[in-house]
Amino acid sequence: MEMKNILSLGERLKALIEKAEAEAKGIVSEAQKESETSIAEATTEAESKRLNAQRRTGLDEYLAESEAEAAKEAKKVTKDYENRAEGIKNTSDDKIKEAVDYVLKEVLPQ
């Protein structure tokens, strides 16, 4: 009877070991899935941050170029307005001089 008990215990131990191995494999498999998911999420987040950083850099460069272009255009427009203002001022002076000459010719005898 002792032999039966030993064999029975051996079979039970073997079954328990197999069950423990199966559970361990399940736990390892689950841990691998979780780690793969975590790695995938971290990779996605890192890629997103990298792309945002690139966009930000590109945006900063674009803004700097746009600001330089706007400053150049503003200088050009300012110069054009100064020239037009000077022209208007000169025209006004010329018209006043013409008016004064006309009045003097009309009023003063020759």
C-alpha positions in Angstrom: 0.0 0.0 0.0 2.8 2.3 0.6 3.9 1.9 -3.0 0.5 2.9 -4.1 0.6 6.0 -1.9 4.1 6.9 -3.2 2.9 6.4 -6.8 -0.2 8.4 -6.1 1.9 11.2 -4.5 4.3 11.2 -7.4 1.4 11.5 -9.9 -0.1 14.3 -7.8 3.2 16.1 -7.6 3.7 15.7 -11.3 0.2 17.1 -11.9 0.9 20.0 -9.5 4.2 20.7 -11.3 2.6 20.7 -14.7 -0.2 22.9 -13.4 2.4 25.3 -11.8 4.4 25.3 -15.1 1.2 26.1 -17.1 0.3 28.9 -14.7 3.9 30.2 -14.8 3.8 30.2 -18.6 0.5 32.0 -18.5 1.9 34.6 -16.1 5.0 35.0 -18.3 2.9 35.3 -21.4 0.7 37.9 -19.8 3.7 39.8 -18.6 5.2 39.7 -22.1 2.0 41.0 -23.6 1.9 43.8 -21.0 5.5 44.7 -21.6 5.0 44.7 -25.4 1.9 47.0 -24.9 3.9 49.3 -22.7 6.8 49.4 -25.1 4.4 50.1 -28.0 2.7 52.9 -26.1 6.1 54.4 -25.1 7.3 54.2 -28.7 4.2 55.8 -30.0 4.4 58.6 -27.4 8.1 59.1 -28.1 7.4 59.3 -31.9 4.6 61.7 -31.3 6.8 63.9 -29.1 9.6 63.8 -31.8 7.1 64.8 -34.5 5.8 67.6 -32.4 9.3 68.8 -31.7 10.1 68.7 -35.4 6.9 70.6 -36.2 7.7 73.1 -33.5 11.2 73.6 -35.0 9.8 73.9 -38.5 7.1 76.3 -37.2 9.8 78.4 -35.4 11.8 78.5 -38.6 8.8 79.4 -40.6 7.8 82.2 -38.2 11.4 83.6 -38.2 11.4 83.6 -42.1 7.9 85.1 -42.1 8.9 87.8 -39.6 12.0 88.7 -41.7 9.9 88.9 -44.8 7.3 91.0 -43.0 10.0 93.4 -41.7 11.4 93.7 -45.2 8.0 94.4 -46.7 7.3 96.9 -43.9 10.5 98.8 -44.7 9.5 98.9 -48.4 6.0 100.1 -47.7 7.3 102.7 -45.2 9.8 104.0 -47.8 7.0 104.1 -50.5 4.8 106.1 -48.1 7.6 108.5 -47.2 8.2 109.1 -50.9 4.5 109.7 -51.6 4.3 112.0 -48.5 7.3 113.9 -49.8 5.7 114.1 -53.2 2.4 115.4 -51.8 4.3 117.9 -49.6 6.2 119.2 -52.7 3.1 119.3 -54.7 1.4 121.4 -52.0 4.4 123.8 -51.8 4.3 124.1 -55.6 0.6 124.8 -55.7 0.9 127.4 -52.9 3.7 129.1 -54.8 1.6 129.1 -58.0 -1.4 130.5 -56.1 0.8 133.3 -54.6 2.3 134.1 -58.0 -1.1 134.2 -59.6 -2.5 136.5 -56.8 0.5 138.8 -57.0 0.2 139.0 -60.8 -3.5 139.9 -60.5 -3.2 142.3 -57.6 0.0 144.1 -58.4 0.1 146.3 -61.5 2.9 145.7 -63.9 
